[in-house]
Amino acid sequence: MDLLRRVTLLLALLVLAALAPARAGIAEAPGADLEVSLVTYGPGDIYWERFGHDAIEVRDRVSGESVNFNYGVFDFEEKNFLLNFARGRMHYMMDAEASGPEEAYYTEVGRSVTRQRLALDADQAAHLRDDLLWNLRPQNAVYDYDYYADNCTTRVRDAFDRALDGAVKNHLRAHAGEFTYRQQTVRLMSAQPWLMLMLDLGLGPYADQPLTAWQESFLPAVLQTQLRQVRITGPDGGSRPLVQDERVVSPNRLVPPPTSPPDLRGPLGAAGLLLAALLLAARLWWPLGYSLLGTLFLLLAGLVGVVLLGLWTLTTHHSAWANANLLLFNPLAWLLLPTQWRARRGFAASRFIDGLIMLQLLALLAALALHLLPGTVQQNQPWLLFALPCWLALAWGLRRNR
């Protein structure tokens, strides 16, 4: 009986020893057992989901453990969260969770899930795994988020690039991007028109710079597309595609964003002409309506100017700095409010107000000149087309009695 117990115990120990490596999971698995994929999630219906999302999936072929690492976590309970958000000092975190439940959530809400298995060798896979686990430590997990230059997708892209000794960056920097930051923003936010217009109005020249494919891969869908073109050097010295295979895990069931950005010049130009026509007609036949319409325009113009000025001088939202729309909408508009309201009774503008009106018209000319001169970066034609007829109609109405 003693001998039987010893044999049974020995067999049990041998079985446990054999299973130990299988239960070790991705943290201890050798690189040869690791499978690395880029998992891309399509855009959602809520405005903060419109840019899409992605994660790095690391799977241990032996144990079957699969973990998704992503950089898109933030904490609403963080001290001064809203104030930091307004200032442009957003703190995001890296997180990791089991692949199954995470991907099941996106499938359930109708967002597409696509998995691209990458052709990393054992050393590259182990290097990437170690990099991700180091980044997951509490002291390393938090980073300063930037919408375009340092977000949850650029962090994924950069992790791949480090594991591949710069191969991703070298390839993508050699190719031009398809759209600018502004064009990608209005394209993806077009399902929420008012938010799209606010973002387009608030973006400065930074958003209109020509992009390389590396810069444009701040978007999950663009990174997914660009990785298909990347080739890496294998252990034998030969070249091979980085993406070994690609599979749609779950198709998109939501309304997809348009493939190209909407042209806002027509709608905003028409809106500007319509508002100007209403101002002119009201000035001739409905003085009270003229004052009400003009007051509304001046209030909004001044408010927009205060916001644009604050974004430039008080925040780190560098994509909103040096915004030429400040020449079209600025706080000086509020100084015209008393005169605008008195115009319904036929009072003429003072010389001071005449000077302000002339200053605003000169600002319009400066905005137009900045746009027409060679080397201009900011693409704010829609707002020029909107503001120009409105300001001309207001100027005519306020100076008419002179």
C-alpha positions as CSV (number, residue, x, y, z in Angstrom):
1,M,0.0,0.0,0.0
2,D,2.9,2.3,0.9
3,L,4.5,1.6,-2.5
4,L,1.2,2.3,-4.3
5,R,0.8,5.7,-2.5
6,R,4.4,6.7,-3.4
7,V,3.9,5.7,-7.0
8,T,0.6,7.7,-7.2
9,L,2.2,10.7,-5.5
10,L,5.2,10.5,-7.9
11,L,2.9,10.4,-10.9
12,A,0.9,13.3,-9.6
13,L,4.1,15.4,-9.2
14,L,5.2,14.5,-12.7
15,V,1.8,15.5,-14.1
16,L,2.0,18.9,-12.2
17,A,5.5,19.5,-13.4
18,A,4.4,18.8,-16.9
19,L,1.5,21.2,-16.6
20,A,3.4,24.0,-14.9
21,P,4.8,25.6,-18.1
22,A,1.3,25.4,-19.7
23,R,-0.2,27.3,-16.8
24,A,2.6,29.9,-16.7
25,G,0.8,32.1,-19.2
26,I,2.1,35.0,-21.3
27,A,4.3,36.5,-18.6
28,E,6.7,33.5,-18.5
29,A,6.1,31.9,-21.9
30,P,9.1,31.7,-24.2
31,G,8.9,34.0,-27.3
32,A,8.4,31.0,-29.6
33,D,5.1,30.3,-27.9
34,L,3.7,33.8,-28.2
35,E,1.3,34.9,-30.9
36,V,0.9,38.7,-31.4
37,S,-2.0,40.4,-33.1
38,L,-3.4,43.9,-33.6
39,V,-7.1,44.0,-32.8
40,T,-8.9,46.9,-34.3
41,Y,-12.4,48.0,-33.2
42,G,-14.5,50.1,-35.5
43,P,-16.1,53.5,-34.6
44,G,-19.0,53.6,-32.2
45,D,-22.2,55.7,-32.1
46,I,-21.2,57.9,-29.2
47,Y,-19.0,60.9,-30.0
48,W,-16.0,59.8,-28.0
49,E,-16.1,56.4,-29.8
50,R,-16.1,57.9,-33.3
51,F,-12.3,57.6,-33.8
52,G,-12.4,53.8,-33.0
53,H,-10.0,51.9,-30.8
54,D,-7.4,49.1,-30.8
55,A,-5.4,46.8,-28.7
56,I,-2.4,44.5,-28.8
57,E,-3.4,40.9,-28.3
58,V,-0.7,38.6,-26.9
59,R,-1.6,34.9,-26.8
60,D,0.3,32.0,-25.3
61,R,-0.2,29.1,-27.7
62,V,0.6,26.5,-25.0
63,S,-1.6,27.7,-22.1
64,G,-4.2,29.3,-24.3
65,E,-4.0,32.5,-22.2
66,S,-4.8,35.6,-24.3
67,V,-4.5,39.2,-23.0
68,N,-5.4,42.5,-24.7
69,F,-3.2,45.5,-23.9
70,N,-4.7,48.9,-24.6
71,Y,-3.9,52.5,-23.8
72,G,-7.3,54.0,-23.8
73,V,-8.3,54.1,-20.1
74,F,-9.0,57.3,-18.1
75,D,-10.5,57.9,-14.7
76,F,-13.4,60.3,-14.2
77,E,-12.7,60.2,-10.5
78,E,-9.3,61.7,-10.9
79,K,-8.8,64.9,-9.0
80,N,-9.6,68.0,-11.2
81,F,-10.4,65.7,-14.1
82,L,-12.7,68.3,-15.9
83,L,-10.3,71.2,-15.2
84,N,-7.3,69.1,-16.6
85,F,-9.4,68.1,-19.6
86,A,-10.2,71.8,-20.3
87,R,-6.5,72.7,-20.0
88,G,-5.4,69.9,-22.2
89,R,-3.6,68.0,-19.5
90,M,-5.4,64.6,-19.8
91,H,-4.0,61.6,-18.1
92,Y,-4.7,58.2,-19.8
93,M,-3.6,54.8,-18.6
94,M,-2.6,51.5,-20.0
95,D,-4.7,48.5,-19.1
96,A,-4.8,44.8,-19.8
97,E,-7.7,42.3,-19.7
98,A,-8.6,38.9,-21.1
99,S,-9.1,39.1,-24.8
100,G,-12.4,37.2,-24.9
101,P,-14.6,39.4,-22.7
102,E,-13.2,42.6,-24.2
103,E,-13.8,41.5,-27.8
104,A,-17.2,40.2,-26.9
105,Y,-18.3,43.6,-25.6
106,Y,-17.4,45.3,-28.9
107,T,-19.2,42.6,-30.8
108,E,-22.3,43.0,-28.6
109,V,-22.6,46.8,-29.3
110,G,-22.2,46.3,-33.0
111,R,-18.7,47.6,-33.6
112,S,-16.4,45.7,-35.9
113,V,-13.6,43.6,-34.6
114,T,-10.7,42.7,-36.8
115,R,-7.6,40.7,-35.8
116,Q,-4.3,41.0,-37.7
117,R,-1.8,38.3,-36.7
118,L,1.7,39.7,-37.0
119,A,4.7,37.8,-38.3
120,L,7.0,38.4,-35.3
121,D,9.9,36.0,-34.5
122,A,10.5,34.7,-31.0
123,D,12.8,37.5,-30.0
124,Q,10.5,40.2,-31.3
125,A,7.5,38.7,-29.6
126,A,9.3,38.3,-26.3
127,H,10.6,41.9,-26.6
128,L,7.1,43.2,-27.2
129,R,5.7,41.2,-24.3
130,D,8.3,42.4,-21.9
131,D,7.8,46.0,-23.0
132,L,4.1,45.8,-22.5
133,L,4.4,44.2,-19.0
134,W,6.9,46.9,-18.0
135,N,4.5,49.6,-19.3
136,L,1.7,48.0,-17.3
137,R,3.3,48.6,-14.0
138,P,1.5,51.3,-12.0
139,Q,4.5,53.7,-12.0
140,N,4.7,53.4,-15.9
141,A,1.0,53.0,-16.9
142,V,-0.1,56.7,-16.9
143,Y,0.8,59.0,-19.8
144,D,-0.1,62.5,-21.0
145,Y,-2.7,62.1,-23.7
146,D,-2.7,64.1,-26.9
147,Y,-5.5,63.6,-29.5
148,Y,-3.2,63.5,-32.5
149,A,0.4,62.9,-31.3
150,D,0.2,60.6,-28.3
151,N,-3.0,58.6,-28.0
152,C,-4.2,55.0,-27.5
153,T,-3.3,54.1,-31.1
154,T,0.1,55.9,-31.4
155,R,1.1,54.0,-28.3
156,V,0.2,50.7,-29.9
157,R,2.0,51.7,-33.1
158,D,5.1,52.8,-31.1
159,A,5.2,49.5,-29.2
160,F,5.3,47.6,-32.5
161,D,8.0,49.9,-33.8
162,R,10.2,49.3,-30.8
163,A,9.9,45.6,-31.0
164,L,10.8,45.8,-34.7
165,D,13.8,48.1,-34.3
166,G,12.1,51.0,-36.1
167,A,10.9,49.1,-39.2
168,V,7.3,50.5,-38.9
169,K,8.4,54.1,-38.6
170,N,10.9,53.8,-41.4
171,H,8.3,52.5,-43.7
172,L,5.4,54.8,-42.8
173,R,7.5,58.0,-42.7
174,A,8.4,57.4,-46.3
175,H,4.8,57.6,-47.5
176,A,2.4,60.5,-47.5
177,G,-0.8,60.4,-45.6
178,E,-4.2,60.6,-47.3
179,F,-5.8,63.3,-45.1
180,T,-4.9,66.0,-42.6
181,Y,-5.8,66.0,-38.9
182,R,-8.7,68.4,-39.7
183,Q,-10.0,66.3,-42.5
184,Q,-9.9,63.1,-40.5
185,T,-11.6,64.9,-37.6
186,V,-14.6,66.3,-39.5
187,R,-14.9,63.0,-41.5
188,L,-15.2,60.9,-38.3
189,M,-17.4,63.5,-36.4
190,S,-19.8,64.1,-39.3
191,A,-22.5,62.1,-37.6
192,Q,-22.6,64.8,-34.9
193,P,-22.8,68.0,-37.1
194,W,-22.8,70.6,-34.3
195,L,-19.8,69.0,-32.6
196,M,-18.1,68.6,-36.0
197,L,-18.5,72.3,-36.7
198,M,-17.3,73.3,-33.2
199,L,-14.2,71.2,-33.7
200,D,-13.5,72.5,-37.1
201,L,-13.9,76.1,-35.9
202,G,-11.5,75.4,-33.0
203,L,-8.7,73.8,-34.9
204,G,-5.8,76.0,-35.9
205,P,-3.1,75.6,-38.5
206,Y,-1.5,72.6,-36.7
207,A,-4.5,70.5,-37.9
208,D,-3.8,71.4,-41.6
209,Q,-0.2,70.3,-42.0
210,P,0.5,67.6,-44.6
211,L,0.9,64.3,-42.8
212,T,3.0,61.3,-43.4
213,A,1.4,57.8,-43.1
214,W,3.2,57.6,-39.7
215,Q,1.5,60.7,-38.4
216,E,-1.9,59.7,-39.8
217,S,-1.7,56.4,-38.1
218,F,-3.0,58.1,-35.0
219,L,-6.3,56.5,-36.1
220,P,-6.9,52.8,-35.5
221,A,-8.4,52.2,-38.9
222,V,-5.4,53.9,-40.6
223,L,-2.9,51.9,-38.6
224,Q,-4.7,48.8,-39.5
225,T,-4.5,49.7,-43.2
226,Q,-0.9,50.9,-43.1
227,L,0.4,47.8,-41.4
228,R,-0.6,45.7,-44.4
229,Q,2.0,47.5,-46.4
230,V,4.9,47.1,-43.9
231,R,7.6,44.5,-44.6
232,I,10.1,43.3,-42.1
233,T,13.4,41.3,-42.3
234,G,13.1,37.7,-41.2
235,P,15.8,35.6,-39.4
236,D,17.0,34.3,-42.8
237,G,17.6,37.9,-44.0
238,G,14.6,37.8,-46.4
239,S,11.8,40.3,-46.5
240,R,8.3,39.3,-45.4
241,P,4.9,41.1,-44.8
242,L,4.4,42.2,-41.2
243,V,0.8,41.1,-41.3
244,Q,0.7,37.3,-41.5
245,D,-3.1,37.0,-41.9
246,E,-6.2,39.1,-41.2
247,R,-9.6,38.0,-40.0
248,V,-12.8,39.9,-39.3
249,V,-13.9,38.5,-36.0
250,S,-17.2,40.5,-36.0
251,P,-18.5,42.6,-38.8
252,N,-19.7,46.2,-38.3
253,R,-23.4,46.6,-37.6
254,L,-23.4,50.4,-37.2
255,V,-23.6,53.2,-39.7
256,P,-20.0,53.6,-40.9
257,P,-18.3,57.0,-41.2
258,P,-17.9,58.5,-44.7
259,T,-14.8,57.6,-46.6
260,S,-13.9,61.2,-47.3
261,P,-14.4,64.4,-45.3
262,P,-17.5,66.6,-46.0
263,D,-16.9,69.9,-47.8
264,L,-18.2,72.6,-45.4
265,R,-17.7,75.5,-47.8
266,G,-21.1,75.2,-49.4
267,P,-23.2,74.8,-46.3
268,L,-21.4,77.5,-44.3
269,G,-21.2,79.9,-47.2
270,A,-25.0,79.5,-47.8
271,A,-25.7,80.0,-44.1
272,G,-23.6,83.2,-44.1
273,L,-25.4,84.6,-47.2
274,L,-28.8,83.7,-45.7
275,L,-28.0,85.4,-42.4
276,A,-26.6,88.5,-44.2
277,A,-29.8,88.7,-46.4
278,L,-32.0,88.5,-43.3
279,L,-30.0,91.3,-41.6
280,L,-30.3,93.5,-44.7
281,A,-34.0,92.9,-45.1
282,A,-34.7,93.4,-41.4
283,R,-32.6,96.6,-41.4
284,L,-34.9,98.0,-44.0
285,W,-38.3,96.7,-42.9
286,W,-38.0,95.3,-39.3
287,P,-35.6,97.3,-37.1
288,L,-36.3,95.2,-34.0
289,G,-35.6,92.0,-35.9
290,Y,-32.4,93.5,-37.2
291,S,-31.2,94.3,-33.7
292,L,-32.2,90.9,-32.4
293,L,-30.4,89.0,-35.2
294,G,-27.3,91.3,-35.0
295,T,-27.2,91.0,-31.2
296,L,-27.3,87.2,-31.5
297,F,-24.5,87.1,-34.0
298,L,-22.3,89.5,-32.0
299,L,-22.9,87.6,-28.8
300,L,-21.8,84.3,-30.4
301,A,-18.9,85.9,-32.2
302,G,-17.5,87.4,-29.0
303,L,-18.0,84.1,-27.1
304,V,-16.2,82.1,-29.9
305,G,-13.4,84.6,-29.7
306,V,-13.0,84.3,-26.0
307,V,-12.9,80.4,-26.3
308,L,-10.4,80.5,-29.1
309,L,-8.2,83.0,-27.3
310,G,-8.4,80.9,-24.1
311,L,-7.5,77.7,-26.0
312,W,-4.4,79.5,-27.4
313,T,-3.2,81.2,-24.2
314,L,-4.4,79.1,-21.3
315,T,-4.2,75.5,-22.5
316,T,-1.9,72.9,-24.0
317,H,-4.3,72.1,-26.8
318,H,-1.6,73.0,-29.4
319,S,-3.9,72.0,-32.2
320,A,-6.0,75.1,-31.4
321,W,-3.2,77.6,-31.1
322,A,-2.7,80.6,-33.5
323,N,-6.2,80.1,-34.9
324,A,-6.9,82.5,-37.8
325,N,-10.6,82.4,-37.0
326,L,-9.8,84.9,-34.2
327,L,-9.8,87.5,-37.0
328,L,-13.4,86.5,-37.9
329,F,-14.8,86.0,-34.4
330,N,-13.3,87.9,-31.4
331,P,-14.3,89.6,-28.1
332,L,-14.3,93.1,-29.8
333,A,-17.7,92.1,-31.2
334,W,-19.2,92.7,-27.7
335,L,-18.3,96.4,-27.8
336,L,-20.7,96.7,-30.7
337,L,-23.7,95.4,-28.8
338,P,-25.1,98.7,-27.4
339,T,-24.9,100.3,-30.8
340,Q,-26.5,97.3,-32.4
341,W,-29.4,97.5,-30.0
342,R,-29.9,101.2,-30.4
343,A,-29.9,100.9,-34.2
344,R,-33.6,99.8,-34.0
345,R,-34.4,103.5,-33.2
346,G,-32.3,104.9,-35.9
347,F,-29.4,106.1,-33.7
348,A,-26.1,106.5,-35.7
349,A,-22.9,104.9,-34.6
350,S,-20.3,107.0,-32.8
351,R,-16.9,107.6,-34.2
352,F,-15.5,105.1,-31.8
353,I,-17.9,102.4,-33.1
354,D,-17.0,103.5,-36.7
355,G,-13.4,102.8,-35.8
356,L,-14.3,99.4,-34.4
357,I,-16.3,98.5,-37.4
358,M,-13.4,99.5,-39.7
359,L,-10.9,97.5,-37.5
360,Q,-13.1,94.4,-37.9
361,L,-13.3,94.9,-41.7
362,L,-9.5,95.2,-41.8
363,A,-9.3,91.9,-39.8
364,L,-11.5,90.2,-42.4
365,L,-9.2,91.4,-45.1
366,A,-6.2,90.2,-43.1
367,A,-7.9,86.7,-42.7
368,L,-8.6,86.7,-46.5
369,A,-5.0,87.7,-47.3
370,L,-3.5,85.1,-45.0
371,H,-5.6,82.5,-46.7
372,L,-4.7,83.6,-50.2
373,L,-0.9,84.2,-49.7
374,P,1.5,81.4,-50.7
375,G,2.4,79.1,-47.9
376,T,-0.8,79.4,-46.0
377,V,-1.5,76.4,-43.8
378,Q,-4.9,76.9,-42.0
379,Q,-7.8,75.8,-44.2
380,N,-10.6,77.9,-42.8
381,Q,-12.4,78.8,-46.1
382,P,-15.8,77.7,-44.7
383,W,-15.7,80.1,-41.9
384,L,-14.4,82.9,-44.1
385,L,-17.4,82.3,-46.4
386,F,-19.7,82.4,-43.4
387,A,-18.3,85.5,-41.6
388,L,-17.6,87.8,-44.5
389,P,-21.2,88.5,-45.7
390,C,-22.5,88.7,-42.1
391,W,-19.9,91.3,-41.1
392,L,-20.5,93.3,-44.3
393,A,-24.3,93.4,-43.6
394,L,-23.8,94.4,-40.0
395,A,-21.3,97.2,-41.0
396,W,-23.7,98.5,-43.6
397,G,-26.6,98.5,-41.1
398,L,-24.7,100.2,-38.3
399,R,-23.2,102.9,-40.5
400,R,-26.3,103.5,-42.6
401,N,-27.4,106.6,-40.8
402,R,-24.1,108.3,-41.4
